[in-house]
Amino acid sequence: MDIWKWVNDTGEALRREGQHRVADLMDLIPSELHENRPERVEALLPEAIAAARAMRNPWLEVFFRHWGLQNRLRNLYEGEKALPEAAALLEFAHRDDTRECPQAVCTTQDIAICYGNVDGRGWVPERLEVCAETLARIEPSRPCYDCISREYALALMDDGRSREAAEYLESQAKNILDDGGEPGEAYREIQAQAHGYAGDLDKALDMLAELDEEGGDEGDRLSRATLRAQLLARAGRLDEAWEALPPFSSQIVPGLYGNWSEAVSLIVHGDPERNDWRLGRLLETMVNHMDRVGSHRKAIEQALLHAHLAVDRGAFWTARRALEVAKRHLPLLRVDGGAAARINAQAAVVAAAGSAARTLPVPAEALCEHIQNDENSSPERDIDLLLIAGQERPDDAQLADLTASAMVACGATTEAINFLQDFVRTHLDDEALPLGRLLDLLLDEDDDSAVERFAVQIESVNPVFAHWSRARLAFARERWADVGTHITALLELAPDAAGARRLWANAAMSAHDFATAVRLRRELVQMSDTATDDDWDLMTAASAGGDWDAVRFSAARIGMQLSSESGPVQEDWGWIRLRYDEDGEVNEYFARRTGPVTAEVTGIAPPGRPQHVHDTVVFDAAALEPMPEDEEERRRFLVPYRVVHTTHSADYRAWFVDGAHPGEEHADAFRAALQADRWAMWVTSGDEYVIDDPAKPNGEGLEGWYFFLASPPGVSAIEVDRRLKELTGHWEHPMCWYRLAEAAGVDTSVHERIAEKYGL
């Protein structure tokens, strides 16, 4: 059975059964993988697997687990870390109830990729064998034949047999074509790679150019771009390589690290100015990732490349650390393959280059100021100097803090934590500078037990900071009540601690305990004779809790004139933009400002999103964007703010309406009627929107008009449908509202015909 036919048939069957979300996940997970968004695949996968198991559908479970592994193996380049799941899925996919699943054969590809990631060169014979055995029992036209042929060729390339890989792929491509299939984009990219590695650069570049013309997913585009840059750099065409190399971003996933970093290393040899500490930080990220996921040979290769470039820029501490990673993975290789010799050679270079005594440019006590004032300072080179100065001044808290800061800047967070823990162990009652940085780093590591051990360690001599540490941990884990408990204990020891009050007030806001937030914000305001940001925060808390006297108190301190002296604040202060963070996405809507930190939403969210039109909200007073410098732009600019609380939810429901523009007279009457009904509309089509004119099939078309319509709560879909018919029935051209008609349970064929007739 063809895998993609099964996927389509299964998706349609799931939708007929009402399992729309599961059907969506069958589309979403492979799509997000191909767009190089591994974190989204990881977020979706548990829900998908749980749904398959709840439905007792083992074939669907094979499908989701396979794509989860593809994400881990291709995008994240996991090795030993993914091996247990790869082996378990291989076994699961060959049970009696899953053996016939079209996706089952793909688990062979998963295990082959996994061993290639662990130690590509060390597992070449086994990878070739398992691929050959699988290929012998499947038809060349099946997509799996394409995938597993690629893995066979990659194993050959890992063994240094690129010419043989190119010839093999040519032969397999002929088999695919002869059987009625067609090699896919990924197959042809591997062909280009094999030809390029075999020395046929022009052919490789021509093949990549052909693929570029065909388009494809973002992941495929980035993969081709990094391969092109690598091949050009190997050929010494460094300017072209730099032009081809995509900028580093989150979409340069670990599966692309090898090609990207090799291209960069060759490019910077020809242009050393590009070899700076920022590049070192990126390479540090790559090394750390391969170290964590158990991709042993790739970890060694990345570490040696990192060490080599670090020596070139005089970053010997970085180079030595990279060598430590390489040495740690050496005994985990299945076959040495020259790795030990390369590590020893690089270690000799590092030892020779780093043996020269480093002298401080200024006395140790002046080094911090010297580094902070040096515009050309490099954190990597600074670390060597700071460690020397630290030996002279082991009790210097500022020096320790700056050393850890430099380590973090270079991506060496674990080393920074270890360094600060050593310092704090003998300076428990010291100033808060190193303590604060250590706490921040521990919180970023999501290790609750480490934060608690830290608090226990210091509480006998520094109880205030111990309470602060526990409060910060509680806040980070959204344990809002615990924040108050710890800050209460802290304030008994340090009654004037403003930062502690702000943390507790923020926790109280998150818990919707507005009375506590107002009390704490008022205490902060009373600490200053003049208006501060605490006044704005007090108005936010007070507006959320309906304490209008507190709002007026801080408004007066700031100098804001309100139109009323008591009761709810209700102003008309023009337009603003409001931003909501919803399920990881930021959505923005227009609104009318009704007070210092309050507004009513006017923009309509499209169907499928949470609806906010006519909601009344409280926003944070800090503008999310600065005012433009240009005077004309300033006049048009609407300030964006972050919504923090909804005081009234209007519960409107949105519908999409599309069709021909009825003319301004009809459009104005339509708007007026909706406004009288307390409905809302938001036109989103522009002047360029044109639809088909059925009367003139070859003409210029009609001006189109589409908008979102929002109806109040209590108005049923069938009532909205009826009202729209009343308001638009006399227009020259009918409007289309298919989803509304579907929700109302009325005949949808009318809207299907309108959509087809007008090309909507």
C-alpha positions, 0 to 999 in steps of 0.5 A, a space after each residue: 500500500 502507498 504510504 501517502 494514500 494511506 495517510 490521506 485515506 486515514 485522515 479523511 476517515 478520521 474527519 468523518 468520525 469527528 476526529 478532526 484534531 487527530 487528522 490535523 496532527 497527521 498533517 501538522 507534525 510532518 509539516 512542522 518537521 519539514 519547516 525545521 521547527 523541531 520544538 513544535 513537533 515535540 510539543 504536538 507529539 505527546 498529544 498525537 501518540 496519546 490519541 492514537 493509543 486512546 483510539 486503540 489504533 496501532 498503525 496510527 501510533 507507528 505513524 506518529 512515533 516514526 515522525 517523532 523519531 524523524 524529528 529527533 534524528 534528522 532535525 535534532 541529530 540525536 544519537 545514543 539519546 534516541 537509540 532506545 526509542 528507535 529500537 523500541 519502535 522497530 520492534 513495535 512496528 513488526 508485531 502482528 497488528 502493525 506489520 502490515 502498516 505502510 509506515 512500518 518499513 520506515 522504522 528501518 530507516 529510523 534505526 539506520 539514521 540513528 546508528 549513523 548519528 551515533 557513529 556514522 563511520 563505525 556502523 557502516 557495515 551494519 547500516 549497509 546491510 539493513 538497508 540492502 535487506 529492506 530494499 530487496 523486499 519493497 517495490 522501487 516505486 514506493 516512497 520507502 525505497 527512495 528514503 532507504 536508498 538515501 540512507 545506503 548512500 549516506 553510509 557509503 559517504 561516511 565510509 569515504 566512498 562518495 563516487 560509489 554513492 553517486 553511482 549507486 544513487 544513479 542506479 537506484 533512481 533508474 529503478 524508481 523511474 522504471 517502476 513508475 515512481 520519481 525520486 524526491 527532492 531529498 533524494 536528488 539533494 543527496 545525489 548532489 551531495 555525493 557528486 560534490 563530495 566526489 569532486 564533481 562540483 559543477 554537476 552538484 551545483 547544477 542539481 541544487 539549482 534545479 531543486 531551488 527552481 522547484 521551490 519546496 519546504 523551508 527546511 529543504 531550502 536551508 539544507 540545500 543552501 548549507 550544502 551549497 555553501 559547504 561545497 563552494 567553501 571546499 572548492 576555495 570559492 569563499 566569497 560565493 560560499 559566504 553569499 550562499 550561507 544562510 544566516 544562523 537562526 533557530 531554523 538552522 537545526 542540529 541536522 545542518 550544523 555539520 555543513 554550516 560549521 564546516 563552511 564557516 570554518 573554511 570561510 573565516 580562514 580566508 577572512 579572519 575578522 569573521 572569526 570572533 567570539 560570537 561565532 565561538 558562541 554558536 560553535 559552542 552551542 553546536 558542540 554542547 548539543 552533540 555532546 548531550 544527544 550522544 552523537 559521538 563522532 559528530 561531537 568530536 568533529 564539531 569540538 575539533 573544529 571549534 578548538 581550531 578556530 578558537 586557537 586562531 582567535 586566541 581563545 585558549 580557555 575555549 579551545 581547551 574545553 572543546 578538546 575535553 569534549 572530544 576526548 570524552 567521546 573518543 572511547 565511545 566510538 565503535 571505530 577510531 577512524 583516525 579520531 585519536 590522531 586528530 585529537 592529539 594533533 589539535 591538543 599539541 597545537 593548543 598546548 603550544 599556542 597557549 603556553 606563552 605566559 599571559 600578562 595582565 594589561 593593568 593591575 588585577 584590581 583594575 581589570 574589571 574597569 579596564 574590560 568594561 571600558 574596552 569597546 573591543 573586548 572579547 569575552 573569550 580572551 577576557 576569561 583567560 585574563 580574569 582567571 589570572 586576576 582571580 588567582 591574585 584576588 580570590 575574594 574579589 566578588 566583582 571579579 568573580 561575577 565578571 568572570 562568570 558573565 564572560 563564560 555565559 557570554 561564550 555559551 559556557 553556562 555549566 562552567 559559569 555555574 561551577 565557577 560561581 558555586 566554588 566562589 560562593 562556597 567560601 563567600 556565603 555572606 558576601 555582597 549579592 553580585 555573584 549570588 544573584 548571578 548564580 541564582 539566575 543561572 540555576 533558575 534558567 537551568 530548571 533544576 529546582 533541587 539545585 536552587 533549594 540546595 543553594 538556599 540551604 547553603 546560604 540561609 544560616 549566614 544570609 537568610 534574606 537571600 535564601 528567602 529571595 531564592 525560594 521566592 524566585 523559584 516559586 515565581 518561576 514555577 507559578 506557585 503564586 501563594 508560595 511567593 507571598 510566604 517567602 517574601 513575607 519572611 524576607 520582609 520581616 528581616 528587610 522591611 524596605 526591600 522594594 524588589 521583593 514587594 514587586 515580585 510578590 505584587 507580580 505574583 498576586 497579579 498572576 493569581 488575580 489577587 488584586 487586593 494584595 497587589 494594590 496593597 503592595 504597589 501602594 507601599 512601593 509608591 509611598 516609598 517615593 515623594 515623586 511619581 515613578 513606574 510604581 504608580 503605573 503598576 499601582 494603576 494596573 493592579 487597581 484597575 484590575 481590582 476595581 479600586 478606582 480611588 487608587 487609580 485616581 491617587 496615582 493618576 494625580 501623582 503622575 499629573 493625568 487629568 481624569 474627567 470624573 472624580 469618583 466611580 469607574 474611570 471611563 475616558 475616550 483617549 483615542 486608539 491604541 494596539 493591544 497584544 495578547 499572548 495566546 498559545 505561544 502566538 502573539 495576536 494584536 487588535 485595535 482598541 479604544 483607550 478608556 483610561 490610564 491602563 484600560 481599553 475596550 477592544 474593537 478589532 475582531 479575531 478571525 474564527 478559530 482564535 479567542 474572540 476579544 471584541 468589546 472586551 474591556 481589559 487592563 494593560 501594562 503601561 510600558 509601551 512595547 515599541 518606541 515612538 518613531 522619530 519621524 514626525 509624520 510617522 508619529 502622527 500615524 503611530 498607535 502605541 502597542 501595549 500588553 494585555 494583563 487582565 480582562 475585566 469583562 468578556 463580551 463573548 462575541 462569536 466571529 464569522 467570515 463573509 466574502 463576496 462582491 463589494 455592494 457599493 458605498 451606499 449599501 456598505 454604509 447602511 449595512 454597517 449602520 444596521 450592524 452597529 444598531 444591533 450591537 454587532 461588530 464587523 472588521 473589513 480585512 480585504 484591500 483595494 486590490 482584492 478582485 473576484 470573478 464577474 460571472 457576467 464577464 468571464 474574461 473581464 476585469 472582475 469585480 471589486 471584492 469585499 470580505 470581512 469578519 462579522 462578530 455577533 453578541 452572545 445569545 444570538 444563535 448561528 441561525 439568527 445570524 444567518 437570517 439577519 445577513 439574508 435580510 441585510 444583503 438579500 437585495 444586493 446585486 451580488 450575493 455574499 458567501 458565508 459557508 461556515 456560518 451556514 454550516 454552523 446554522 444547519 442550513 443549506 450550504 450548497 447555496 454558498 458553495 455555488 456562490 464561491 464557485 461562481 465568483 471564484 472566492 
